[in-house]
Amino acid sequence: MNAALACAGCPVRDRAACAVLSPQEREELAAAGRIVELARGETLFAAGDESDRCATLIEGALKITSFDREGTERVLALVHPAGFVGELFTPFAHHDVVALTASRLCVFGTGTFESALHRYPALAETLLRRASADLYETRELIGLMGRRSAGGKVAGLLLAFSRAASDSPCHGAPSFDLPLSRGDMAGLLGLTIETVSRQLSAFERDGLVRRNGARGIELVDPARLGGLVD
């Protein structure tokens, strides 16, 4: 579904890149965008597509993936609400961007958005800072994949989800919904689905986490969980 933007009611208006704009500048930018809704598993961008759109995630979760020569999917990064996706200044997309859950996005044409970066230097600076932060998070994920301990890998990923779900730059969210299925977690960490499930069960048995339904997670003892990562 496509719809006009309504910035006043946007749940990430204070965290998204456009938060640095004045109300008038935000209205000018919003006039060129639209809301797009994706179902779980639906693709926003596909590798090889013309790079003609970019977006801010309003609700839901996305994964950025690629496929190796054997056709195995590799999750390269996760995108959480207020995150920005889109390959500006390149003619074609290099990776797939897929909805992990039902998602809602604020979408712009890349040409329009590139013009906005020239008009609003504060927006360009904010996106540069976010790109640096995204690079750091990607390196953290790569670091997790290189750990020998399955427990350390799963614990580190849960803590990364907690930080992404939080509005605070200092503290992770105590509870959240897992944005990845166990299969996606296994693929990301280089583990089997059975190993991921065993680790989650062990964390719950040891009082580190509490599971709420199919995807809900509460971090009961994040300090001990963090000790498994170190």
C-alpha positions in Angstrom: 0.0 0.0 0.0 1.2 3.5 -0.9 0.1 6.6 1.0 1.1 10.2 1.6 3.5 10.8 4.5 2.1 12.1 7.9 5.2 13.1 9.9 3.2 14.4 12.9 2.2 10.8 13.8 5.4 9.1 12.8 6.7 6.8 15.7 10.3 7.4 14.7 10.2 11.1 13.9 12.6 11.9 16.8 15.0 9.1 16.0 15.1 9.0 12.2 17.6 11.0 10.1 15.0 13.6 9.3 14.8 14.6 13.0 17.6 17.1 12.4 15.4 19.1 10.0 13.2 22.0 10.9 9.4 21.5 10.7 9.3 23.4 7.4 12.2 21.4 5.9 10.6 18.2 7.1 7.3 19.1 5.4 9.2 19.9 2.2 10.9 16.5 2.2 7.7 14.7 3.2 5.9 16.1 0.1 8.2 14.0 -2.1 7.9 10.7 -0.2 5.3 8.0 0.4 4.4 5.3 2.8 5.0 1.7 1.6 3.9 -1.4 3.5 5.6 -4.8 3.1 4.4 -8.2 4.2 6.8 -10.6 5.9 9.2 -12.0 3.3 8.5 -9.3 0.7 11.5 -7.7 -1.0 12.0 -3.9 -1.0 15.1 -4.0 -3.1 16.7 -6.8 -5.0 20.3 -7.1 -6.1 20.7 -5.9 -9.6 17.7 -3.7 -9.5 18.1 -0.1 -10.6 19.0 1.9 -7.5 16.1 4.3 -7.7 14.7 4.3 -4.1 15.7 4.8 -0.5 13.7 4.5 2.7 13.5 5.0 6.4 12.0 2.0 8.3 9.1 3.2 10.5 7.9 -0.1 11.9 9.0 -3.7 11.6 12.4 -5.2 10.7 14.4 -5.8 7.6 17.4 -7.9 6.6 20.1 -7.1 4.1 21.3 -10.3 2.4 23.4 -11.7 -0.4 23.7 -15.2 -1.9 26.9 -17.1 -2.5 27.7 -19.2 -5.5 26.0 -22.2 -4.0 22.8 -20.2 -3.5 23.2 -20.0 0.3 21.7 -16.8 1.8 24.0 -14.7 4.0 22.5 -12.1 6.3 24.8 -9.1 6.1 22.9 -6.7 8.3 19.7 -6.0 10.2 17.6 -2.8 9.9 15.5 -1.7 12.8 13.0 1.2 13.1 14.5 4.6 12.3 17.1 2.8 10.2 17.9 4.0 6.6 18.2 1.7 3.6 19.1 2.4 0.0 22.3 2.6 -2.0 22.7 6.3 -2.9 25.0 7.4 -5.7 25.2 3.9 -7.3 23.3 2.8 -10.4 22.3 -0.6 -9.2 21.5 -2.3 -5.8 24.1 -4.7 -4.6 22.1 -6.6 -2.0 18.6 -7.8 -1.3 16.5 -5.9 1.4 13.7 -8.1 2.7 11.1 -7.6 5.3 11.5 -9.9 8.3 8.1 -8.9 9.7 5.2 -6.8 8.5 7.0 -3.5 7.9 6.1 0.1 7.1 8.6 2.5 5.4 8.9 6.1 4.3 10.2 5.8 0.7 11.8 8.4 -1.5 13.2 8.4 -5.0 17.0 8.5 -4.8 17.3 11.5 -7.1 14.9 13.5 -4.8 16.7 12.4 -1.7 20.2 13.2 -3.1 18.9 16.7 -3.9 17.6 17.0 -0.3 21.1 16.2 1.0 22.5 19.1 -0.9 19.8 21.4 0.4 20.0 20.3 4.0 23.6 19.7 5.0 22.5 18.6 8.5 20.6 15.7 6.9 23.7 14.7 5.0 25.9 14.8 8.1 23.4 12.7 10.0 23.3 10.0 7.3 27.1 10.0 7.3 27.1 9.4 11.0 24.5 6.7 10.7 26.5 5.0 7.9 29.5 4.9 10.3 27.3 3.4 13.0 25.9 0.8 10.6 29.4 -0.2 9.6 30.3 -0.7 13.3 27.2 -2.9 13.8 28.1 -4.9 10.7 31.6 -5.5 12.1 30.1 -6.5 15.4 28.0 -9.1 13.6 31.1 -10.4 11.7 32.8 -10.6 15.1 30.0 -12.7 16.5 30.2 -15.1 13.5 34.0 -15.6 14.3 33.5 -16.7 17.9 34.0 -20.3 18.8 31.4 -20.6 21.5 27.8 -21.1 20.2 26.6 -19.6 23.5 28.6 -16.5 23.0 27.3 -16.1 19.5 23.6 -16.4 20.5 24.1 -14.2 23.6 25.8 -11.5 21.5 23.0 -11.5 19.0 20.3 -11.2 21.7 22.2 -8.2 23.2 22.4 -6.6 19.7 18.7 -7.0 19.3 18.2 -5.4 22.8 20.3 -2.4 21.8 18.4 -2.0 18.5 15.0 -2.1 20.2 15.9 0.6 22.8 15.3 4.3 22.5 18.3 4.9 24.9 21.8 5.1 23.6 23.1 3.7 26.9 20.8 0.9 27.8 19.3 -2.0 25.9 15.6 -2.7 25.9 14.8 -5.3 28.6 12.2 -7.0 26.4 11.6 -7.2 22.7 10.4 -9.4 19.8 13.0 -11.4 18.0 13.2 -9.9 14.4 14.8 -13.1 13.1 13.5 -16.6 13.0 15.7 -19.3 14.5 16.6 -20.3 11.0 17.7 -16.8 10.1 19.7 -16.6 13.4 21.4 -19.9 12.6 22.3 -18.7 9.1 23.7 -15.4 10.4 25.8 -17.0 13.1 27.0 -20.1 11.2 25.1 -22.5 13.5 22.3 -25.0 13.1 18.7 -24.3 14.0 18.9 -27.0 16.6 22.0 -25.4 18.2 20.2 -22.0 18.4 17.2 -23.6 20.0 19.3 -25.4 22.5 21.1 -22.2 23.5 17.9 -20.3 23.9 16.5 -23.1 26.1 19.7 -23.2 28.2 19.6 -19.4 28.7 16.0 -19.7 29.9 16.8 -22.6 32.2 19.7 -20.7 33.7 17.6 -17.6 34.4 19.3 -15.4 31.8 16.2 -14.8 29.6 12.5 -15.5 29.6 10.6 -16.3 26.5 7.2 -14.7 25.9 5.3 -16.5 23.1 6.9 -17.4 19.8 9.1 -14.4 19.4 9.1 -12.4 22.6 12.3 -12.3 24.7 12.9 -10.7 28.1 16.6 -10.3 29.2 16.4 -11.3 32.9 20.1 -11.0 33.5 21.8 -9.1 30.7 25.1 -8.8 32.7 25.5 -12.5 32.9 24.5 -12.8 29.2 27.2 -10.3 28.3 29.7 -12.3 30.2 29.2 -15.1 27.7 30.2 -12.8 24.9 33.4 -11.5 26.4 
